[in-house]
């Protein structure tokens, strides 16, 4: 009696694996509605605070809302992306990665799922924040092409920053530690041209503000949405995002192999 060998399980494609983990992360996002609400509420409150409380002192012309909104958009994106570090750290410390390693899949896809879900979540939050900005007096003069380029710039920034937070989550010892490490990055928009022009800062701080990644990204958004001079800011913005993305991908891949010992 001939016994047929048991058929080996077919290894799913990378695309199918990523789709499964993206769906998993999206479901986790829907269950954690508090994080989405906070990602929308905090930037909105800051925008209202700077527009109605500090705006008159900073710019008495009443046009401050048009200046501050691009910075608030980046702040919204950064705050929303920071939760990725906590989500990744939770997966790395909960034991679920060990289960994924026993499956014929590329385990790194679990991180990709968190990144893509964060991108979708933060684009939604950014859209809501822009809607609120329009209600409080934001008057962009951008056409269709400029809006598409602005959305592309925000998406690239979110994607790069989320991978940076994912790498932080991979090297952190716990979700609490990941939250603390990631929180430091949220101060970068305050040391940029987000809320005031860099030429109003002390000389030593002005140099820092003008040569850090956030400032050219904000100035690019400001130029696209409100028509301010763009100069070479767009190239600097794309270059900074590409550099952050490259470093973050290499760091995340190294940290995942080192910590999980998986593909």
C-alpha positions as CSV (number, residue, x, y, z in Angstrom):
1,X,0.0,0.0,0.0
2,X,1.6,3.2,-1.2
3,X,1.3,6.2,1.2
4,X,1.4,9.5,-0.5
5,X,3.7,12.0,1.2
6,X,2.0,14.9,2.9
7,X,1.8,17.9,0.8
8,X,3.9,20.8,2.0
9,X,2.1,24.0,2.9
10,X,2.5,26.5,0.2
11,X,4.4,29.6,1.3
12,X,2.2,32.7,0.8
13,X,3.5,35.5,-1.3
14,X,5.1,38.6,0.3
15,X,2.1,40.6,-1.0
16,X,-0.4,38.3,0.6
17,X,1.5,38.2,3.8
18,X,1.7,42.0,4.0
19,X,-2.0,42.3,3.2
20,X,-2.8,40.0,6.1
21,X,-0.7,42.0,8.5
22,X,-2.0,45.3,7.2
23,X,-5.5,44.1,7.8
24,X,-4.5,43.0,11.3
25,X,-3.1,46.4,12.2
26,X,-6.1,48.2,10.7
27,X,-8.4,46.1,13.0
28,X,-6.2,46.9,16.0
29,X,-6.5,50.6,15.0
30,X,-10.2,50.5,15.0
31,X,-10.3,48.8,18.4
32,X,-7.9,51.5,19.8
33,X,-10.2,54.4,19.0
34,X,-8.7,56.5,21.8
35,X,-5.3,56.7,20.0
36,X,-7.0,58.0,16.8
37,X,-9.1,60.5,18.7
38,X,-6.0,61.8,20.5
39,X,-4.1,62.0,17.1
40,X,-6.9,64.4,15.9
41,X,-7.7,66.2,19.1
42,X,-4.2,67.3,20.2
43,X,-3.1,69.0,17.0
44,X,-6.6,70.6,16.7
45,X,-6.3,72.0,20.3
46,X,-2.8,73.3,19.6
47,X,-4.1,75.0,16.4
48,X,-6.9,76.6,18.2
49,X,-4.6,77.6,21.0
50,X,-2.0,79.2,18.7
51,X,-4.6,80.8,16.5
52,X,-6.9,82.4,19.2
53,X,-4.6,82.7,22.2
54,X,-1.1,83.3,20.9
55,X,-1.9,84.3,17.4
56,X,-2.7,87.9,18.1
57,X,0.6,88.5,20.0
58,X,2.6,86.8,17.3
59,X,1.0,88.3,14.3
60,X,-1.5,91.2,14.8
61,X,-2.5,91.2,11.1
62,X,-4.9,88.2,11.8
63,X,-3.2,86.1,9.1
64,X,-1.3,83.9,11.6
65,X,-3.6,80.9,10.9
66,X,-2.3,80.7,7.3
67,X,1.2,80.6,8.7
68,X,0.7,78.1,11.5
69,X,-1.5,75.4,9.7
70,X,1.4,73.7,7.8
71,X,3.3,73.3,11.0
72,X,0.2,71.9,12.7
73,X,-0.2,69.4,9.9
74,X,3.3,68.1,10.5
75,X,2.7,68.0,14.2
76,X,-0.4,66.0,13.6
77,X,1.5,63.5,11.4
78,X,4.3,63.2,14.0
79,X,2.0,62.6,16.9
80,X,0.0,60.0,15.1
81,X,3.1,58.2,13.9
82,X,4.5,57.9,17.4
83,X,2.0,55.3,18.4
84,X,3.7,52.9,16.0
85,X,6.7,52.6,18.3
86,X,4.3,51.4,21.1
87,X,2.5,49.0,18.9
88,X,5.7,47.4,17.5
89,X,7.2,47.2,21.0
90,X,4.1,45.4,22.2
91,X,4.3,42.8,19.5
92,X,8.0,42.3,20.2
93,X,7.5,41.7,23.9
94,X,4.2,39.9,23.9
95,X,5.5,36.6,22.4
96,X,3.4,36.8,19.3
97,X,6.5,37.1,17.1
98,X,7.5,33.6,18.2
99,X,4.3,32.3,16.8
100,X,4.8,34.1,13.5
101,X,8.3,32.6,13.2
102,X,6.8,29.1,13.1
103,X,4.8,30.0,10.0
104,X,6.1,30.0,6.4
105,X,6.0,33.7,6.2
106,X,8.3,36.7,6.2
107,X,7.8,37.8,9.8
108,X,9.1,41.3,9.2
109,X,5.7,41.9,7.5
110,X,4.2,42.4,11.0
111,X,6.2,45.7,11.2
112,X,5.1,46.6,7.6
113,X,1.5,46.1,8.6
114,X,1.9,48.6,11.5
115,X,3.6,51.2,9.2
116,X,0.9,51.0,6.5
117,X,-1.9,51.1,9.0
118,X,-0.3,54.2,10.6
119,X,0.0,55.9,7.2
120,X,-3.7,55.4,6.6
121,X,-4.7,56.5,10.1
122,X,-2.6,59.6,10.0
123,X,-3.7,60.7,6.6
124,X,-7.3,60.5,7.9
125,X,-6.4,62.5,11.0
126,X,-4.5,65.0,8.9
127,X,-7.5,65.5,6.6
128,X,-9.8,66.1,9.6
129,X,-7.3,68.7,11.0
130,X,-7.2,70.5,7.7
131,X,-11.0,70.6,7.7
132,X,-10.9,72.2,11.1
133,X,-8.3,74.7,9.9
134,X,-10.6,75.7,7.1
135,X,-13.4,76.3,9.6
136,X,-11.2,78.6,11.7
137,X,-10.1,80.8,8.8
138,X,-7.3,79.0,6.9
139,X,-7.4,80.3,3.3
140,X,-5.1,78.2,1.0
141,X,-4.7,79.4,-2.5
142,X,-3.4,76.1,-3.8
143,X,-4.8,74.5,-7.0
144,X,-5.3,70.8,-7.6
145,X,-1.7,70.1,-8.5
146,X,-0.4,71.9,-5.4
147,X,-2.8,70.0,-3.2
148,X,-1.7,66.7,-4.7
149,X,1.9,67.6,-4.2
150,X,1.2,68.7,-0.6
151,X,-0.6,65.4,0.1
152,X,2.4,63.5,-1.4
153,X,4.8,65.5,0.7
154,X,2.8,64.7,3.9
155,X,2.5,61.0,2.9
156,X,6.2,60.7,2.3
157,X,7.0,62.4,5.7
158,X,4.5,60.1,7.5
159,X,5.9,57.0,5.8
160,X,9.5,57.9,6.7
161,X,8.8,59.0,10.3
162,X,6.6,55.9,10.9
163,X,9.5,53.6,9.9
164,X,11.7,55.6,12.3
165,X,9.2,55.0,15.1
166,X,8.9,51.3,14.1
167,X,12.7,51.0,14.5
168,X,12.5,52.6,17.9
169,X,9.8,50.2,18.9
170,X,12.0,47.3,17.8
171,X,14.9,48.3,20.0
172,X,12.9,49.4,23.0
173,X,12.7,47.1,25.9
174,X,9.0,47.7,26.5
175,X,6.0,49.6,25.2
176,X,6.5,52.2,27.9
177,X,10.1,52.7,27.0
178,X,9.2,53.0,23.3
179,X,6.7,55.7,24.2
180,X,9.3,57.6,26.1
181,X,12.0,57.3,23.4
182,X,9.5,58.3,20.6
183,X,8.3,61.3,22.6
184,X,11.6,63.1,22.1
185,X,11.1,63.3,18.4
186,X,7.8,65.2,18.9
187,X,9.8,68.3,20.0
188,X,11.4,68.8,16.6
189,X,8.5,70.8,15.2
190,X,8.8,73.3,18.1
191,X,12.5,73.8,17.1
192,X,11.6,74.7,13.5
193,X,9.7,77.3,11.5
194,X,6.3,75.7,12.4
195,X,5.1,78.4,14.8
196,X,7.4,81.4,14.3
197,X,9.9,82.4,11.6
198,X,13.4,81.2,12.3
199,X,14.9,84.7,11.9
200,X,13.1,85.7,15.2
201,X,15.1,83.1,17.2
202,X,18.5,83.5,18.9
203,X,21.5,83.0,16.5
204,X,22.5,79.7,18.0
205,X,18.9,78.3,17.9
206,X,18.3,79.7,14.4
207,X,21.1,77.6,13.0
208,X,19.5,74.5,14.6
209,X,16.1,75.3,13.3
210,X,17.2,76.0,9.7
211,X,19.2,72.8,9.4
212,X,16.9,70.2,10.8
213,X,14.6,68.0,8.7
214,X,11.2,69.5,9.8
215,X,11.8,73.1,8.6
216,X,12.2,72.4,4.9
217,X,9.2,70.1,4.9
218,X,7.0,72.8,6.6
219,X,8.3,75.5,4.2
220,X,7.5,73.2,1.3
221,X,3.9,72.7,2.5
222,X,3.6,76.4,3.3
223,X,4.7,77.2,-0.3
224,X,2.4,74.7,-1.9
225,X,-0.7,75.7,0.1
226,X,-0.2,79.5,0.6
227,X,2.1,80.5,-2.3
228,X,5.1,81.6,-0.3
229,X,8.6,81.4,-2.0
230,X,9.8,77.8,-2.1
231,X,13.4,78.1,-3.2
232,X,15.3,74.8,-2.8
233,X,13.1,73.8,0.2
234,X,11.3,71.1,-1.8
235,X,14.5,69.3,-2.7
236,X,15.7,69.5,0.9
237,X,12.4,68.2,2.1
238,X,12.4,65.2,-0.2
239,X,16.1,64.5,0.5
240,X,15.6,64.6,4.3
241,X,12.6,62.2,4.0
242,X,14.5,59.8,1.8
243,X,17.5,59.8,4.2
244,X,15.3,59.2,7.2
245,X,13.4,56.4,5.4
246,X,16.7,54.7,4.3
247,X,18.3,54.9,7.7
248,X,15.0,53.7,9.4
249,X,14.6,50.7,7.0
250,X,18.1,49.6,7.6
251,X,17.9,50.1,11.4
252,X,14.5,48.3,11.5
253,X,15.7,45.3,9.5
254,X,18.8,45.0,11.6
255,X,16.9,45.3,14.9
256,X,14.2,42.8,13.9
257,X,16.8,40.2,12.8
258,X,18.8,40.8,16.0
259,X,15.8,40.7,18.4
260,X,13.5,38.2,16.7
261,X,16.0,36.1,14.8
262,X,13.5,35.8,12.0
263,X,13.4,36.5,8.3
